[in-house]
Amino acid sequence: MKTRITELFGIEHPIIQGGMHFVGLAEMASAVSNAGGLGIITGLTQGTPEKLENEINRCKEMTEKPFGINMTFLPSLNPPDYAGLFKVIVDSGVKVVETAGNNPQEWLPMLKEADIKVIHKCTSVRHSLKAESIGCDAVSVDGFECGGHPGEDDVPNFILLPRAAEELSIPFVASGGMANARSLVAALAMGADGINMGTRFIATKEAPVHENVKQALVGASELDTRLIMRPLRNTERVLTNAAVERLVEKEKRMGEDLKFEDIMGEVAGVYPRVMQDGEMDVGAWSCGMVAGLIHDIPTVQELIDQIMAEAEEIIQGRLGHVLSA
Ligand SMILES: Cc1cc2nc3c(=O)[nH]c(=O)nc-3n(C[C@H](O)[C@H](O)[C@H](O)COP(=O)(O)O)c2cc1C
């Protein structure tokens, strides 16, 4: 399959693994790149330029194929050393950066100078158009279904993707709710040039997370995610658990009076304890509604091969027959 995204990034299949805190390590990114997709290391999980450089070097030892780095801009009391992290990325020779969370404009000149392609993750058409206007090469259009931060507009991908197709000139991938061949073919039909998957890639053999996390995804249905932090205008879709139910109850009770400090216990420092130690009730972690479509834990290669083979079957078989019927 050849699309504007496979051409832009020099990859075999139009499938990207979105940056994921404490999941997007070298093991994850290299497995996706080796299987012909685009793997992404999550920059902020490393946190310092030295650690990021080390992770990039580890990934280079595990794959010869292209991979990218996610840089997420978050409101923070102690912001990470973004300048140092971007310098490491440029010096490393990596050719793709996925940005998210805020406008990446400040960093584009240095990335362009180094011939690095930038794909910006957006949850609305207006942010996608902004990304296009400041010179991003592509957009990841993240619908309301997505795991992580869906924004505050609540537009699902059945509307968001064709709206993006109406307005954008640069290529975009469909993100949020993508799991299988049906997702890929539907995304292409709606004007996207490929798909970005987060949650689905966590339930793979190579994902460097505790077995409990993978089993939780296989066991979850599409009804098991919750939206948290809406009163703070920092909405996040997470898998429900005891801590999340406590948090949601607190949000209901406190309404607009809720402050970040009130929910620190349920959201701060949670990721390593969930992803590495498998403590499933310790706090809130991002998860998409797509959990309902996850029924197994294949290798990344098996997952991507199956998506590509079945997508071809759908396009040439089922859809072809619809036309000739
Ligand atoms: C556990 C987890 C952690 C994530 N962490 C980040 C992150 O640090 N930065 C980011 O830009 N997106 C993050 N995301 C969002 C994904 O990159 C991707 O956009 C999203 O998962 C797509 O929706 P899906 O889960 O339905 O596939 C995360 C998602 C998950 C599930």
PDBQT file of the ligand as one rigid body, heavy atoms in Angstrom, charges set to zero:
ROOT
HETATM    1  C1  LIG A 401      -1.072   4.729  27.719  1.00  0.00    +0.000 C 
HETATM    2  C2  LIG A 401      -1.073   5.871  26.758  1.00  0.00    +0.000 A 
HETATM    3  C3  LIG A 401      -0.147   6.907  26.921  1.00  0.00    +0.000 A 
HETATM    4  C4  LIG A 401      -0.120   7.969  26.011  1.00  0.00    +0.000 A 
HETATM    5  N1  LIG A 401       0.824   8.944  26.159  1.00  0.00    +0.000 NA
HETATM    6  C5  LIG A 401       0.914   9.938  25.226  1.00  0.00    +0.000 A 
HETATM    7  C6  LIG A 401       1.949  10.921  25.309  1.00  0.00    +0.000 A 
HETATM    8  O1  LIG A 401       2.769  10.911  26.228  1.00  0.00    +0.000 OA
HETATM    9  N2  LIG A 401       1.995  11.868  24.345  1.00  0.00    +0.000 N 
HETATM   10  C7  LIG A 401       1.096  11.901  23.306  1.00  0.00    +0.000 A 
HETATM   11  O2  LIG A 401       1.207  12.780  22.441  1.00  0.00    +0.000 OA
HETATM   12  N3  LIG A 401       0.094  10.993  23.211  1.00  0.00    +0.000 NA
HETATM   13  C8  LIG A 401      -0.003  10.022  24.139  1.00  0.00    +0.000 A 
HETATM   14  N4  LIG A 401      -0.989   9.058  24.018  1.00  0.00    +0.000 N 
HETATM   15  C9  LIG A 401      -1.929   9.123  22.854  1.00  0.00    +0.000 C 
HETATM   16  C10 LIG A 401      -1.488   8.207  21.690  1.00  0.00    +0.000 C 
HETATM   17  O3  LIG A 401      -0.282   8.645  21.124  1.00  0.00    +0.000 OA
HETATM   18  C11 LIG A 401      -2.536   8.152  20.578  1.00  0.00    +0.000 C 
HETATM   19  O4  LIG A 401      -2.753   9.448  20.057  1.00  0.00    +0.000 OA
HETATM   20  C12 LIG A 401      -3.856   7.580  21.064  1.00  0.00    +0.000 C 
HETATM   21  O5  LIG A 401      -3.625   6.481  21.885  1.00  0.00    +0.000 OA
HETATM   22  C13 LIG A 401      -4.723   7.187  19.879  1.00  0.00    +0.000 C 
HETATM   23  O6  LIG A 401      -5.917   6.628  20.325  1.00  0.00    +0.000 OA
HETATM   24  P1  LIG A 401      -6.148   5.034  20.518  1.00  0.00    +0.000 P 
HETATM   25  O7  LIG A 401      -5.619   4.744  21.865  1.00  0.00    +0.000 OA
HETATM   26  O8  LIG A 401      -7.614   4.887  20.392  1.00  0.00    +0.000 OA
HETATM   27  O9  LIG A 401      -5.381   4.325  19.436  1.00  0.00    +0.000 OA
HETATM   28  C14 LIG A 401      -1.056   8.013  24.920  1.00  0.00    +0.000 A 
HETATM   29  C15 LIG A 401      -1.989   6.973  24.794  1.00  0.00    +0.000 A 
HETATM   30  C16 LIG A 401      -2.010   5.906  25.665  1.00  0.00    +0.000 A 
HETATM   31  C17 LIG A 401      -3.017   4.821  25.478  1.00  0.00    +0.000 C 
ENDROOT
TORSDOF 0
